[in-house]
């Protein structure tokens, strides 16, 4: 017992401390580089002789160069997709998909550059991914520390705690969105890590809340009605936003032979748009503050809403690296302003701040999941119980709408695009994580050249099997030979002259679940496994399937025991 207590305390100290320090370093770099890369267009004098040079340099050239660097980093990492919270979620549900420190640092550095240059992406997604990566690395360094999944979740909680100043929300987010199950084993180390991260952040880094939210209260039935209508609007726009981020039709990185240039193009687009609308680039914390304090008119809110959705889609789909939560808060705040203006046509006793807070929390919840975590973030940021209650109402309504339209959070949809459904359960995910090339059976019979039927029959007898494969000199699969076929075609002297019959093949890159689905109607002894060029690599049999299924059951039992 003492050993376990010491392990939990050590985990909390090391994870909470390391993650909070790295989060603050991340935020410092973002702020410093933002001041270096970006120029406030409003301060420029149009009559200045250097006006156009400054515009071209800061709004076109700098974004292009920084975007190009991001593209090169992505190309160096040999990965077309951006790493983020979906990878963290997958890593705790599938042992074969553990987080990589190299990808963690490269992704974080790329996101720092992307945010700093003014791209329409957020910082919280990269922080969650980096926090989880640090937790995973600590487990590698200290074998006596708690389970891998717990340490990753502790890193995530610490990142949320340090970034938002919300330790309880960090705990709930890690268990609600990442782990997705409740266990006594996970509670203590995750909570302790989150609290320590919060303490270090507030005591040593002059922490200030990201948003200055004025006091508000539910003072009428009309307030609740407006919040409900806000939830309806959020559900619709959250579905639109999520669809644009996840649909395969907008996967621009698969187009062209120079995908590393796409982040540069996206950064330039943001730079050009920022000349006229600087409010919609970057994280937009100051703009969200203005929206919360009702300092932005209806027309501007509508323009900002659609521009933010458009630019965030462009940035993410064209390869810039960053989060989708901060833009979701921005979009939600714009919707809150619009909702209040429309509601004020019918009611005159509605508090605008509560409406805007509620729509922000609701849209964030629809995008990342974690409704309870989002309510707690509101409560910890505002210390206002009624703000949390109104956010809860809006979240419920918005979630009902979005779940009907898109079904899952954006994180889960991104995983679904990779043929991974977390709701399948750990044993199914275990099987999905197994590639056929990892379990190929190389004990099989094959023939090539001018092999006679008689020789083949003798080989079948010697090897005690009923199926074999005919290949050419390059080992490319030509046909499947079944003993009954030989018996029925005795008139043929050579195997190569036998009548060809259709047969099923499996790609070496397919996972076990895909193969099971593919082979539902299969009857026979074995299925050939081939590579992309058609070369025979081995076979897959029914016995191989039963063995892997038994391993999956054993894996699930171990997970349940640990939980």
Secondary structure, DSSP 8 states (H G I E B T S, - for coil): -HHHHHHHHHHHHHHHHHHHHHHHHHHHHHHHHHHHH---GGGS-TT-TTHHHHHHIIIIIHHHHHHHHHHHHHHHTT-SS--SHHHHHHHTT-GGG---HHHHHHHHHHHHHHHHTT-S-BSHHHHHHHHHHHHHHHHHH-TTSS-HHHHHHHHHHHHHHHHHS-HHHHHHHIIIIII-S--HHHHHHHHHHHHHHHHHHHHHS----SS--------SHHHHHHHHHHHHHHHHHHHHHHHHHH-GGG-GGGSSS-GGGHHHHHHHHHHHHHHH-GGGSS--HHHHHHHHTT-S-HHHHHHHHHHHHHHHHHHHHTT---BSHHHHHHHHHHHHHHHHHHHTTT-S---HHHHHHHHHHHHHHHHH--HHHHHHHHHHHH--HHHHHHHHHHHHHHHHHHHHHT-S-HHHHHHHTTT--GGG-HHHHHHHT-BGGGS-B----EE-SS-BHHHHHHHHHHHT-SEEEEE-TT-BEEEEEEHHHHHHTTT--BGGGS------EEETT-BHHHHHHHTTT--SSEEEEE-TT-BEEEEEEHHHHHHHHHHHHHHHHHHHHH-
